[in-house]
Every structure is written in structure tokens, then in C-alpha cells.
Amino acid sequence: MPVVRLIAENIGPFERVDIDFSDGSGRPHPGPHILAGVNGSGKSTLLRAIAWAMSWPDYGFQEDEWRHFLRGPKSRALVQVTRDGGLFSSYAATADTEPGWWGPLREWWKSLDLPGECHVVQPDHSSLDLSGEDIVVKKFPLAIRAYAATRALSYVGTPGKMEALGSPTDHCLGFESTIQNQAIQRWLVDLFSRKALAKERGQEFETYEQTLNRFQDALKLVCGDESVYADVDLGPMEPRLYFRGNRLNFSQLSDGMRSTVGWLADFMMRRDQDGGKPGLLLLDEVDIYLHPRWQRILLPAVRKALPDVQIIGSSHSPFVISSCSDARIHVLTLDEHGVAHAQSPQDAPFGESVTATLIDIFGVESRFDVETERDLKTWDALKRAEATRKLTPDEKRQLDALSQELSDRSEELRLIVNPARRLPASLLNALETQTGRKGQRARRKVKLA
């Protein structure tokens, strides 16, 4: 069920936006698709627009909060997906609540001339087929999960406090509230317990073992450490993570691990309960708590751990954006009126430096801090003036002071403001001649010896 296209109107900073998640030929691209742009350009808004259009009442989407991002009854969104067999379907949502609200939504969908049928969720958990004659069809669950950076994973304690997940779709689009801490720990305890019990009784236990192995393998990839693994303590029975020689409960993990292991475990738990459906993974700035070294490995690791899952995320990190060769980057910009626009998707700057990514994707022209950048501009202006005229005494003193101050800050700056001076050609020739004579005398001594 990968997404091919998102079209939305009058949401957040967008008047209208059309995002292409295909491979350029109409076929779905698994991504990762990364939304990048300045604060306020609508990255999180677009992820939530996808969730809004595809959400059912029990999916945990924060409808009340979302209403603040809408610009009135004409706010609407449509997500085009591909289903089994390559068929297209669309899911739509509208802020219009007036009687007959589905009529304008149907006309909008028809004006887009999209293939396949179009469904819109109704409050009774059914789906209204806009492509038919007002036919209400039975609900079919969608394998979509959405996460934002959160430290929801924490110590629970006794198994009695670990409530199992009722359905793989429960709160699956809550973003900050998607991770079900108690259910994750119950899932892990149950897997270990059932595996051990089935093995002891001589029954089939490979299914539990394979599920645990998939989680363990994903954990190793995302953490970038082959030694990390999960286990369950017997007294009290609780999950533990073994990492770099430490045996930790979930509250003892670093913020980065709590966030990353949290959404990864939640996703794999839901997928296990969902029969292994590939599905769609929405990640809203989940690199927030991660060190740059982890940011560099996050996307390639997730891509390898979940090869059949489409990933759409957002990030402010140049380490994330330039880390994955197969990623597609969707740059969002703001015009002078504060209206957001989406540029055409581009391939990830794989193989380019972080500095190049900062310039090309984020528009950050300088690799230095703001104060140093300002001082360098002043120094550069004085050097340019010196090349065309004689500086005034005040300008000369300012240039000398800036040159000394910048040189003292770092070796990199010293090489910029005080580069090594070139020796005169006459001196270089004399040195080469002298070196040549010394070499000839040394060779004569070797022959005599």
C-alpha cells in the first residue's frame, strides 16, 4: 500500500500542494522520502495530512489538534496509493461538515482525473466510495504507522502492568502517542515465554524465534552495534536491553535509544500482529535525540531492516539527508507571504559532503557560526578594498585586528586570513640549486665509499 501522490489544499502554510512520491513514472517509490525545509515550511503538516486522509476513528489521529492547521471548510487532502495487483486507490478527507459534504469532495476528486476508486472515512468506521453511487463499503484496515520523537519507552515492572495491544491499528497514527510502552514489553515477554515453553514441550517454536530474530537484527542495524540484544529477566519478568556491556531497563536507556528503539519495537510489534503486512511508515523528525554518528546510519539501517516498507519522513539533519543512496528529497520553501511551496523531488545528495548538503538543501551558505561569518564578511570587504586602494589608518588597524582575532579562533580560520606566503621565484630557484648541489656531493661520497 505505498503512497504515490499527496494533494492537499488550505492546510497549514499551504494554499495548495502536490507531492509526487512515485519513481517519476507513476510507480511507487519505497523511499525513504525525506521532507526538508525551514521551520514552518510544513514538513510535519504534510505527514499529518497523509495520516488525516487515511485515518479511521480508532487510529488515534489527533483530530482536534489538527483542526487548528485547517483554513476553514475548504481544507482537504487526498492520498493516492497502490494496492495489490498494481491497482490505484485514493483516500480523501475534508474539513467540510455541512450536509452533503461528500458532494464537493467527490467533484474535487473527479477534477483531479485520478485512476481507481476514492474512499472517505465516515464516523461510523465505514468508508464512503466517492467513485460509486453513494455506496457505503465495509471498513478495511490500513497498514500505516506514524511516529514522532518521544521518550515513551520506559520501565514498567511486573507483567501484570503490561497490557497487550488490542489491535495493530490502535493509536497507530498518534505520532507522539503511537508508541504503546506497556504493549511493547508485553509483546517481548510473551515472545520469550512462548518460545521457551514451546521448546520445552517439544512443540513448534521457530515462529517466535524468527520474530525475535527479526527484531534483534533490526535493533543491531539501527543501533549500529552487533553486540546489542534484548532479553527478559525472570524476576521480576521484564524486558532488558544489553548494550555495550550494560544490562538496562527501558528507563535507563539514553534518550536517543529510548526514542529509536521505541518506535522500532512498536512498528515491529504491530507488524507481527498484522500478519507481516509491508505497510507505510511515517517518521516525523525521529533523529532529534540522535548523535550525528547515529543520524548517519539511521536511514540506511531502517531501509535494510524494513526493505518492503515505504518510508516517508522529515528531518533537519544534513547527516540524515545525505546518508541514503536511494532516498528522495522533497524541499519545502516559504515565499515572502509565508506561503509554503514544494519543489520537485530530487535524488539524495549521496556522496556529497555535509557542507554541500547544508548549502544545496538547507540554504546555509556558511560552515561557521553566525559571529564568525559576520567577521569574515567584514575582513573580506577590507581585503577587497586593500586590493584597489590604500586603506585608511582606521581600516588598516581593523583589518590587522580581525586577522589576528580570526587566526586565534582556529587553524582553519588562520589558513583563510593568513595563508602561507609564496616565496619569490628567485629564492625558490636558489634553494633548488643548493639542494641539487648537496645531492651531488652526497652521491659522490657514496661512490667513494
Buried (B, 14 or more C-beta within 10 A) or exposed (E): BBBBBBBBBBBBBBEEBEBBBBEEEEEBBBBBBBBBBBEBBBBBBBBBBBBBBBBBEBBBBBEEEBEEBBBEBEBBBBBBBBEEEEEBBBBBBBBBEEEEBBEBBBEBBEEBEBEBBBBBBBEEEBBBBBBEEEEEEEBEBBBBBBBBBBBBBBBBEEBEEBEEBEEBBBBBBBBEBBBBBBBBBBBBBBBBBBBEEBBEEEEEBEEBBEBBEBBBEBBBBBBBEEEBBBEBEEEEBBBBBEBEEEEBBBEBBBEBBBBBBBBBBBBBBBBBBBEEBBBBBBBBBBBBBBEEEBBBBBBBBBBBBBEEBBBBBBBBBBBBBBBBEBBBBBBBBBEEEEEBBBEEBEEBBBEBEBEEBBBBBBEEEBEBEEEBEEBBEEBEEBBEBEEEEEBEEEBEEBBEEBBEBBBEBEEEBBEBBEEEEEEEEEEEEEEEEEEEEEEEEEEEEEEEE
